[in-house]
């Protein structure tokens, strides 16, 4: 029986809890940086116009600092240049219930949402993306794809509806 050596990927995370924004708004920024290298993610967040971008930048920088700190403490060899954003999540926190005055002495309740932002960075394998596959077989052109493209190009334009007639103007003026 052969044993397979599985190398564990180290993850480093940082959290920002109870942020005064809805998770939906925070996810707009977080979705842009998922899977990016750390340098590129920092640039993207730094130049973002969203209100949550500075908070997310702080969380991302904190995750990077956590990676360097844990690497020094445990004697790990972590290269900051190979770090990438593995996960970026905005979970829902508790909701603050508030009351807004309404007409005739009534009150309307509304909720202010809070978000917990979690960013996880991990080290990318250096040899993972270096292998390429070369195919020596000649490419065969397929006729069905060509004919489908010609048919799509020959599509006729939709017929226009006849224009409405303008209402007849009164020729005689009433006195």
MODELLER restraints for C-alpha pairs under 7 A, 6 or more apart:
rsr = mdl.restraints
at = mdl.atoms
rsr.add(forms.Gaussian(group=physical.xy_distance, feature=features.Distance(at['CA:9:A'], at['CA:122:A']), mean=6.97, stdev=0.5))
rsr.add(forms.Gaussian(group=physical.xy_distance, feature=features.Distance(at['CA:10:A'], at['CA:122:A']), mean=5.91, stdev=0.5))
rsr.add(forms.Gaussian(group=physical.xy_distance, feature=features.Distance(at['CA:10:A'], at['CA:123:A']), mean=6.82, stdev=0.5))
rsr.add(forms.Gaussian(group=physical.xy_distance, feature=features.Distance(at['CA:11:A'], at['CA:120:A']), mean=6.44, stdev=0.5))
rsr.add(forms.Gaussian(group=physical.xy_distance, feature=features.Distance(at['CA:11:A'], at['CA:121:A']), mean=5.74, stdev=0.5))
rsr.add(forms.Gaussian(group=physical.xy_distance, feature=features.Distance(at['CA:11:A'], at['CA:122:A']), mean=4.59, stdev=0.5))
rsr.add(forms.Gaussian(group=physical.xy_distance, feature=features.Distance(at['CA:12:A'], at['CA:63:A']), mean=5.98, stdev=0.5))
rsr.add(forms.Gaussian(group=physical.xy_distance, feature=features.Distance(at['CA:12:A'], at['CA:66:A']), mean=6.29, stdev=0.5))
rsr.add(forms.Gaussian(group=physical.xy_distance, feature=features.Distance(at['CA:12:A'], at['CA:67:A']), mean=5.44, stdev=0.5))
rsr.add(forms.Gaussian(group=physical.xy_distance, feature=features.Distance(at['CA:12:A'], at['CA:120:A']), mean=5.56, stdev=0.5))
rsr.add(forms.Gaussian(group=physical.xy_distance, feature=features.Distance(at['CA:12:A'], at['CA:121:A']), mean=5.31, stdev=0.5))
rsr.add(forms.Gaussian(group=physical.xy_distance, feature=features.Distance(at['CA:12:A'], at['CA:122:A']), mean=6.26, stdev=0.5))
rsr.add(forms.Gaussian(group=physical.xy_distance, feature=features.Distance(at['CA:13:A'], at['CA:63:A']), mean=5.01, stdev=0.5))
rsr.add(forms.Gaussian(group=physical.xy_distance, feature=features.Distance(at['CA:13:A'], at['CA:119:A']), mean=5.60, stdev=0.5))
rsr.add(forms.Gaussian(group=physical.xy_distance, feature=features.Distance(at['CA:13:A'], at['CA:120:A']), mean=4.19, stdev=0.5))
rsr.add(forms.Gaussian(group=physical.xy_distance, feature=features.Distance(at['CA:13:A'], at['CA:121:A']), mean=6.21, stdev=0.5))
rsr.add(forms.Gaussian(group=physical.xy_distance, feature=features.Distance(at['CA:14:A'], at['CA:59:A']), mean=5.92, stdev=0.5))
rsr.add(forms.Gaussian(group=physical.xy_distance, feature=features.Distance(at['CA:14:A'], at['CA:62:A']), mean=5.99, stdev=0.5))
rsr.add(forms.Gaussian(group=physical.xy_distance, feature=features.Distance(at['CA:14:A'], at['CA:63:A']), mean=4.76, stdev=0.5))
rsr.add(forms.Gaussian(group=physical.xy_distance, feature=features.Distance(at['CA:14:A'], at['CA:118:A']), mean=5.88, stdev=0.5))
rsr.add(forms.Gaussian(group=physical.xy_distance, feature=features.Distance(at['CA:14:A'], at['CA:119:A']), mean=5.56, stdev=0.5))
rsr.add(forms.Gaussian(group=physical.xy_distance, feature=features.Distance(at['CA:14:A'], at['CA:120:A']), mean=6.59, stdev=0.5))
rsr.add(forms.Gaussian(group=physical.xy_distance, feature=features.Distance(at['CA:15:A'], at['CA:59:A']), mean=6.40, stdev=0.5))
rsr.add(forms.Gaussian(group=physical.xy_distance, feature=features.Distance(at['CA:15:A'], at['CA:117:A']), mean=5.58, stdev=0.5))
rsr.add(forms.Gaussian(group=physical.xy_distance, feature=features.Distance(at['CA:15:A'], at['CA:118:A']), mean=4.51, stdev=0.5))
rsr.add(forms.Gaussian(group=physical.xy_distance, feature=features.Distance(at['CA:15:A'], at['CA:119:A']), mean=6.52, stdev=0.5))
rsr.add(forms.Gaussian(group=physical.xy_distance, feature=features.Distance(at['CA:16:A'], at['CA:59:A']), mean=6.47, stdev=0.5))
rsr.add(forms.Gaussian(group=physical.xy_distance, feature=features.Distance(at['CA:16:A'], at['CA:116:A']), mean=5.80, stdev=0.5))
rsr.add(forms.Gaussian(group=physical.xy_distance, feature=features.Distance(at['CA:16:A'], at['CA:117:A']), mean=5.11, stdev=0.5))
rsr.add(forms.Gaussian(group=physical.xy_distance, feature=features.Distance(at['CA:16:A'], at['CA:118:A']), mean=6.60, stdev=0.5))
rsr.add(forms.Gaussian(group=physical.xy_distance, feature=features.Distance(at['CA:17:A'], at['CA:115:A']), mean=6.59, stdev=0.5))
rsr.add(forms.Gaussian(group=physical.xy_distance, feature=features.Distance(at['CA:17:A'], at['CA:116:A']), mean=4.30, stdev=0.5))
rsr.add(forms.Gaussian(group=physical.xy_distance, feature=features.Distance(at['CA:17:A'], at['CA:117:A']), mean=6.26, stdev=0.5))
rsr.add(forms.Gaussian(group=physical.xy_distance, feature=features.Distance(at['CA:18:A'], at['CA:93:A']), mean=6.30, stdev=0.5))
rsr.add(forms.Gaussian(group=physical.xy_distance, feature=features.Distance(at['CA:18:A'], at['CA:114:A']), mean=5.43, stdev=0.5))
rsr.add(forms.Gaussian(group=physical.xy_distance, feature=features.Distance(at['CA:18:A'], at['CA:115:A']), mean=5.52, stdev=0.5))
rsr.add(forms.Gaussian(group=physical.xy_distance, feature=features.Distance(at['CA:18:A'], at['CA:116:A']), mean=5.65, stdev=0.5))
rsr.add(forms.Gaussian(group=physical.xy_distance, feature=features.Distance(at['CA:19:A'], at['CA:114:A']), mean=5.44, stdev=0.5))
rsr.add(forms.Gaussian(group=physical.xy_distance, feature=features.Distance(at['CA:19:A'], at['CA:115:A']), mean=5.13, stdev=0.5))
rsr.add(forms.Gaussian(group=physical.xy_distance, feature=features.Distance(at['CA:19:A'], at['CA:116:A']), mean=6.38, stdev=0.5))
rsr.add(forms.Gaussian(group=physical.xy_distance, feature=features.Distance(at['CA:20:A'], at['CA:113:A']), mean=6.84, stdev=0.5))
rsr.add(forms.Gaussian(group=physical.xy_distance, feature=features.Distance(at['CA:20:A'], at['CA:114:A']), mean=5.03, stdev=0.5))
rsr.add(forms.Gaussian(group=physical.xy_distance, feature=features.Distance(at['CA:20:A'], at['CA:115:A']), mean=6.72, stdev=0.5))
rsr.add(forms.Gaussian(group=physical.xy_distance, feature=features.Distance(at['CA:21:A'], at['CA:113:A']), mean=6.05, stdev=0.5))
rsr.add(forms.Gaussian(group=physical.xy_distance, feature=features.Distance(at['CA:21:A'], at['CA:114:A']), mean=5.34, stdev=0.5))
rsr.add(forms.Gaussian(group=physical.xy_distance, feature=features.Distance(at['CA:21:A'], at['CA:115:A']), mean=6.08, stdev=0.5))
rsr.add(forms.Gaussian(group=physical.xy_distance, feature=features.Distance(at['CA:22:A'], at['CA:113:A']), mean=5.01, stdev=0.5))
rsr.add(forms.Gaussian(group=physical.xy_distance, feature=features.Distance(at['CA:22:A'], at['CA:114:A']), mean=5.59, stdev=0.5))
rsr.add(forms.Gaussian(group=physical.xy_distance, feature=features.Distance(at['CA:22:A'], at['CA:115:A']), mean=5.85, stdev=0.5))
rsr.add(forms.Gaussian(group=physical.xy_distance, feature=features.Distance(at['CA:23:A'], at['CA:90:A']), mean=5.28, stdev=0.5))
rsr.add(forms.Gaussian(group=physical.xy_distance, feature=features.Distance(at['CA:23:A'], at['CA:91:A']), mean=6.06, stdev=0.5))
rsr.add(forms.Gaussian(group=physical.xy_distance, feature=features.Distance(at['CA:23:A'], at['CA:92:A']), mean=5.80, stdev=0.5))
rsr.add(forms.Gaussian(group=physical.xy_distance, feature=features.Distance(at['CA:23:A'], at['CA:115:A']), mean=5.07, stdev=0.5))
rsr.add(forms.Gaussian(group=physical.xy_distance, feature=features.Distance(at['CA:26:A'], at['CA:52:A']), mean=6.11, stdev=0.5))
rsr.add(forms.Gaussian(group=physical.xy_distance, feature=features.Distance(at['CA:26:A'], at['CA:90:A']), mean=6.27, stdev=0.5))
rsr.add(forms.Gaussian(group=physical.xy_distance, feature=features.Distance(at['CA:27:A'], at['CA:89:A']), mean=6.95, stdev=0.5))
rsr.add(forms.Gaussian(group=physical.xy_distance, feature=features.Distance(at['CA:27:A'], at['CA:90:A']), mean=5.94, stdev=0.5))
rsr.add(forms.Gaussian(group=physical.xy_distance, feature=features.Distance(at['CA:29:A'], at['CA:53:A']), mean=6.60, stdev=0.5))
rsr.add(forms.Gaussian(group=physical.xy_distance, feature=features.Distance(at['CA:30:A'], at['CA:88:A']), mean=5.61, stdev=0.5))
rsr.add(forms.Gaussian(group=physical.xy_distance, feature=features.Distance(at['CA:30:A'], at['CA:89:A']), mean=6.81, stdev=0.5))
rsr.add(forms.Gaussian(group=physical.xy_distance, feature=features.Distance(at['CA:33:A'], at['CA:41:A']), mean=5.22, stdev=0.5))
rsr.add(forms.Gaussian(group=physical.xy_distance, feature=features.Distance(at['CA:33:A'], at['CA:85:A']), mean=6.97, stdev=0.5))
rsr.add(forms.Gaussian(group=physical.xy_distance, feature=features.Distance(at['CA:34:A'], at['CA:85:A']), mean=5.59, stdev=0.5))
rsr.add(forms.Gaussian(group=physical.xy_distance, feature=features.Distance(at['CA:34:A'], at['CA:86:A']), mean=6.46, stdev=0.5))
rsr.add(forms.Gaussian(group=physical.xy_distance, feature=features.Distance(at['CA:34:A'], at['CA:87:A']), mean=6.12, stdev=0.5))
rsr.add(forms.Gaussian(group=physical.xy_distance, feature=features.Distance(at['CA:34:A'], at['CA:88:A']), mean=6.06, stdev=0.5))
rsr.add(forms.Gaussian(group=physical.xy_distance, feature=features.Distance(at['CA:35:A'], at['CA:84:A']), mean=6.25, stdev=0.5))
rsr.add(forms.Gaussian(group=physical.xy_distance, feature=features.Distance(at['CA:35:A'], at['CA:85:A']), mean=5.09, stdev=0.5))
rsr.add(forms.Gaussian(group=physical.xy_distance, feature=features.Distance(at['CA:35:A'], at['CA:86:A']), mean=5.64, stdev=0.5))
rsr.add(forms.Gaussian(group=physical.xy_distance, feature=features.Distance(at['CA:36:A'], at['CA:84:A']), mean=5.59, stdev=0.5))
rsr.add(forms.Gaussian(group=physical.xy_distance, feature=features.Distance(at['CA:36:A'], at['CA:85:A']), mean=5.65, stdev=0.5))
rsr.add(forms.Gaussian(group=physical.xy_distance, feature=features.Distance(at['CA:37:A'], at['CA:83:A']), mean=6.12, stdev=0.5))
rsr.add(forms.Gaussian(group=physical.xy_distance, feature=features.Distance(at['CA:37:A'], at['CA:84:A']), mean=4.09, stdev=0.5))
rsr.add(forms.Gaussian(group=physical.xy_distance, feature=features.Distance(at['CA:37:A'], at['CA:85:A']), mean=6.29, stdev=0.5))
rsr.add(forms.Gaussian(group=physical.xy_distance, feature=features.Distance(at['CA:38:A'], at['CA:83:A']), mean=5.79, stdev=0.5))
rsr.add(forms.Gaussian(group=physical.xy_distance, feature=features.Distance(at['CA:38:A'], at['CA:84:A']), mean=4.94, stdev=0.5))
rsr.add(forms.Gaussian(group=physical.xy_distance, feature=features.Distance(at['CA:38:A'], at['CA:85:A']), mean=6.25, stdev=0.5))
rsr.add(forms.Gaussian(group=physical.xy_distance, feature=features.Distance(at['CA:42:A'], at['CA:57:A']), mean=6.46, stdev=0.5))
rsr.add(forms.Gaussian(group=physical.xy_distance, feature=features.Distance(at['CA:45:A'], at['CA:53:A']), mean=5.51, stdev=0.5))
rsr.add(forms.Gaussian(group=physical.xy_distance, feature=features.Distance(at['CA:45:A'], at['CA:57:A']), mean=6.00, stdev=0.5))
rsr.add(forms.Gaussian(group=physical.xy_distance, feature=features.Distance(at['CA:46:A'], at['CA:53:A']), mean=6.85, stdev=0.5))
rsr.add(forms.Gaussian(group=physical.xy_distance, feature=features.Distance(at['CA:46:A'], at['CA:54:A']), mean=6.89, stdev=0.5))
rsr.add(forms.Gaussian(group=physical.xy_distance, feature=features.Distance(at['CA:46:A'], at['CA:57:A']), mean=6.73, stdev=0.5))
rsr.add(forms.Gaussian(group=physical.xy_distance, feature=features.Distance(at['CA:59:A'], at['CA:119:A']), mean=6.70, stdev=0.5))
rsr.add(forms.Gaussian(group=physical.xy_distance, feature=features.Distance(at['CA:60:A'], at['CA:119:A']), mean=6.29, stdev=0.5))
rsr.add(forms.Gaussian(group=physical.xy_distance, feature=features.Distance(at['CA:63:A'], at['CA:119:A']), mean=6.86, stdev=0.5))
rsr.add(forms.Gaussian(group=physical.xy_distance, feature=features.Distance(at['CA:63:A'], at['CA:120:A']), mean=6.70, stdev=0.5))
rsr.add(forms.Gaussian(group=physical.xy_distance, feature=features.Distance(at['CA:63:A'], at['CA:121:A']), mean=6.58, stdev=0.5))
rsr.add(forms.Gaussian(group=physical.xy_distance, feature=features.Distance(at['CA:71:A'], at['CA:77:A']), mean=6.35, stdev=0.5))
rsr.add(forms.Gaussian(group=physical.xy_distance, feature=features.Distance(at['CA:71:A'], at['CA:78:A']), mean=6.02, stdev=0.5))
rsr.add(forms.Gaussian(group=physical.xy_distance, feature=features.Distance(at['CA:82:A'], at['CA:123:A']), mean=5.45, stdev=0.5))
rsr.add(forms.Gaussian(group=physical.xy_distance, feature=features.Distance(at['CA:82:A'], at['CA:124:A']), mean=5.43, stdev=0.5))
rsr.add(forms.Gaussian(group=physical.xy_distance, feature=features.Distance(at['CA:83:A'], at['CA:121:A']), mean=6.25, stdev=0.5))
rsr.add(forms.Gaussian(group=physical.xy_distance, feature=features.Distance(at['CA:83:A'], at['CA:122:A']), mean=5.41, stdev=0.5))
rsr.add(forms.Gaussian(group=physical.xy_distance, feature=features.Distance(at['CA:83:A'], at['CA:123:A']), mean=4.37, stdev=0.5))
rsr.add(forms.Gaussian(group=physical.xy_distance, feature=features.Distance(at['CA:83:A'], at['CA:124:A']), mean=5.94, stdev=0.5))
rsr.add(forms.Gaussian(group=physical.xy_distance, feature=features.Distance(at['CA:84:A'], at['CA:121:A']), mean=5.47, stdev=0.5))
rsr.add(forms.Gaussian(group=physical.xy_distance, feature=features.Distance(at['CA:84:A'], at['CA:122:A']), mean=5.70, stdev=0.5))
rsr.add(forms.Gaussian(group=physical.xy_distance, feature=features.Distance(at['CA:84:A'], at['CA:123:A']), mean=6.31, stdev=0.5))
rsr.add(forms.Gaussian(group=physical.xy_distance, feature=features.Distance(at['CA:84:A'], at['CA:124:A']), mean=6.62, stdev=0.5))
rsr.add(forms.Gaussian(group=physical.xy_distance, feature=features.Distance(at['CA:85:A'], at['CA:120:A']), mean=6.04, stdev=0.5))
rsr.add(forms.Gaussian(group=physical.xy_distance, feature=features.Distance(at['CA:85:A'], at['CA:121:A']), mean=4.49, stdev=0.5))
rsr.add(forms.Gaussian(group=physical.xy_distance, feature=features.Distance(at['CA:85:A'], at['CA:122:A']), mean=6.61, stdev=0.5))
rsr.add(forms.Gaussian(group=physical.xy_distance, feature=features.Distance(at['CA:86:A'], at['CA:120:A']), mean=5.51, stdev=0.5))
rsr.add(forms.Gaussian(group=physical.xy_distance, feature=features.Distance(at['CA:86:A'], at['CA:121:A']), mean=5.08, stdev=0.5))
rsr.add(forms.Gaussian(group=physical.xy_distance, feature=features.Distance(at['CA:86:A'], at['CA:122:A']), mean=5.95, stdev=0.5))
rsr.add(forms.Gaussian(group=physical.xy_distance, feature=features.Distance(at['CA:87:A'], at['CA:119:A']), mean=5.82, stdev=0.5))
rsr.add(forms.Gaussian(group=physical.xy_distance, feature=features.Distance(at['CA:87:A'], at['CA:120:A']), mean=5.05, stdev=0.5))
rsr.add(forms.Gaussian(group=physical.xy_distance, feature=features.Distance(at['CA:87:A'], at['CA:121:A']), mean=6.98, stdev=0.5))
rsr.add(forms.Gaussian(group=physical.xy_distance, feature=features.Distance(at['CA:88:A'], at['CA:118:A']), mean=5.83, stdev=0.5))
rsr.add(forms.Gaussian(group=physical.xy_distance, feature=features.Distance(at['CA:88:A'], at['CA:119:A']), mean=4.45, stdev=0.5))
rsr.add(forms.Gaussian(group=physical.xy_distance, feature=features.Distance(at['CA:88:A'], at['CA:120:A']), mean=6.31, stdev=0.5))
rsr.add(forms.Gaussian(group=physical.xy_distance, feature=features.Distance(at['CA:89:A'], at['CA:117:A']), mean=5.84, stdev=0.5))
rsr.add(forms.Gaussian(group=physical.xy_distance, feature=features.Distance(at['CA:89:A'], at['CA:118:A']), mean=5.20, stdev=0.5))
rsr.add(forms.Gaussian(group=physical.xy_distance, feature=features.Distance(at['CA:89:A'], at['CA:119:A']), mean=6.42, stdev=0.5))
rsr.add(forms.Gaussian(group=physical.xy_distance, feature=features.Distance(at['CA:90:A'], at['CA:115:A']), mean=6.06, stdev=0.5))
rsr.add(forms.Gaussian(group=physical.xy_distance, feature=features.Distance(at['CA:90:A'], at['CA:116:A']), mean=5.53, stdev=0.5))
rsr.add(forms.Gaussian(group=physical.xy_distance, feature=features.Distance(at['CA:90:A'], at['CA:117:A']), mean=4.43, stdev=0.5))
rsr.add(forms.Gaussian(group=physical.xy_distance, feature=features.Distance(at['CA:90:A'], at['CA:118:A']), mean=6.29, stdev=0.5))
rsr.add(forms.Gaussian(group=physical.xy_distance, feature=features.Distance(at['CA:91:A'], at['CA:115:A']), mean=5.62, stdev=0.5))
rsr.add(forms.Gaussian(group=physical.xy_distance, feature=features.Distance(at['CA:91:A'], at['CA:116:A']), mean=5.04, stdev=0.5))
rsr.add(forms.Gaussian(group=physical.xy_distance, feature=features.Distance(at['CA:91:A'], at['CA:117:A']), mean=6.39, stdev=0.5))
rsr.add(forms.Gaussian(group=physical.xy_distance, feature=features.Distance(at['CA:92:A'], at['CA:114:A']), mean=6.20, stdev=0.5))
rsr.add(forms.Gaussian(group=physical.xy_distance, feature=features.Distance(at['CA:92:A'], at['CA:115:A']), mean=4.74, stdev=0.5))
rsr.add(forms.Gaussian(group=physical.xy_distance, feature=features.Distance(at['CA:92:A'], at['CA:116:A']), mean=6.09, stdev=0.5))
rsr.add(forms.Gaussian(group=physical.xy_distance, feature=features.Distance(at['CA:93:A'], at['CA:114:A']), mean=4.87, stdev=0.5))
rsr.add(forms.Gaussian(group=physical.xy_distance, feature=features.Distance(at['CA:93:A'], at['CA:115:A']), mean=4.86, stdev=0.5))
rsr.add(forms.Gaussian(group=physical.xy_distance, feature=features.Distance(at['CA:93:A'], at['CA:116:A']), mean=5.84, stdev=0.5))
rsr.add(forms.Gaussian(group=physical.xy_distance, feature=features.Distance(at['CA:94:A'], at['CA:113:A']), mean=6.96, stdev=0.5))
rsr.add(forms.Gaussian(group=physical.xy_distance, feature=features.Distance(at['CA:94:A'], at['CA:114:A']), mean=6.04, stdev=0.5))
rsr.add(forms.Gaussian(group=physical.xy_distance, feature=features.Distance(at['CA:95:A'], at['CA:111:A']), mean=6.03, stdev=0.5))
rsr.add(forms.Gaussian(group=physical.xy_distance, feature=features.Distance(at['CA:95:A'], at['CA:112:A']), mean=5.67, stdev=0.5))
rsr.add(forms.Gaussian(group=physical.xy_distance, feature=features.Distance(at['CA:95:A'], at['CA:113:A']), mean=4.86, stdev=0.5))
rsr.add(forms.Gaussian(group=physical.xy_distance, feature=features.Distance(at['CA:95:A'], at['CA:114:A']), mean=6.06, stdev=0.5))
rsr.add(forms.Gaussian(group=physical.xy_distance, feature=features.Distance(at['CA:96:A'], at['CA:111:A']), mean=5.50, stdev=0.5))
rsr.add(forms.Gaussian(group=physical.xy_distance, feature=features.Distance(at['CA:96:A'], at['CA:112:A']), mean=5.01, stdev=0.5))
rsr.add(forms.Gaussian(group=physical.xy_distance, feature=features.Distance(at['CA:96:A'], at['CA:113:A']), mean=6.52, stdev=0.5))
rsr.add(forms.Gaussian(group=physical.xy_distance, feature=features.Distance(at['CA:97:A'], at['CA:109:A']), mean=6.90, stdev=0.5))
rsr.add(forms.Gaussian(group=physical.xy_distance, feature=features.Distance(at['CA:97:A'], at['CA:110:A']), mean=6.05, stdev=0.5))
rsr.add(forms.Gaussian(group=physical.xy_distance, feature=features.Distance(at['CA:97:A'], at['CA:111:A']), mean=4.71, stdev=0.5))
rsr.add(forms.Gaussian(group=physical.xy_distance, feature=features.Distance(at['CA:97:A'], at['CA:112:A']), mean=6.51, stdev=0.5))
rsr.add(forms.Gaussian(group=physical.xy_distance, feature=features.Distance(at['CA:98:A'], at['CA:109:A']), mean=5.72, stdev=0.5))
rsr.add(forms.Gaussian(group=physical.xy_distance, feature=features.Distance(at['CA:98:A'], at['CA:110:A']), mean=5.41, stdev=0.5))
rsr.add(forms.Gaussian(group=physical.xy_distance, feature=features.Distance(at['CA:98:A'], at['CA:111:A']), mean=5.93, stdev=0.5))
rsr.add(forms.Gaussian(group=physical.xy_distance, feature=features.Distance(at['CA:99:A'], at['CA:107:A']), mean=6.22, stdev=0.5))
rsr.add(forms.Gaussian(group=physical.xy_distance, feature=features.Distance(at['CA:99:A'], at['CA:108:A']), mean=5.60, stdev=0.5))
rsr.add(forms.Gaussian(group=physical.xy_distance, feature=features.Distance(at['CA:99:A'], at['CA:109:A']), mean=4.48, stdev=0.5))
rsr.add(forms.Gaussian(group=physical.xy_distance, feature=features.Distance(at['CA:99:A'], at['CA:110:A']), mean=6.16, stdev=0.5))
rsr.add(forms.Gaussian(group=physical.xy_distance, feature=features.Distance(at['CA:100:A'], at['CA:107:A']), mean=5.66, stdev=0.5))
rsr.add(forms.Gaussian(group=physical.xy_distance, feature=features.Distance(at['CA:100:A'], at['CA:108:A']), mean=5.14, stdev=0.5))
rsr.add(forms.Gaussian(group=physical.xy_distance, feature=features.Distance(at['CA:100:A'], at['CA:109:A']), mean=6.18, stdev=0.5))
rsr.add(forms.Gaussian(group=physical.xy_distance, feature=features.Distance(at['CA:101:A'], at['CA:107:A']), mean=4.66, stdev=0.5))
rsr.add(forms.Gaussian(group=physical.xy_distance, feature=features.Distance(at['CA:101:A'], at['CA:108:A']), mean=6.31, stdev=0.5))
rsr.add(forms.Gaussian(group=physical.xy_distance, feature=features.Distance(at['CA:102:A'], at['CA:108:A']), mean=6.14, stdev=0.5))
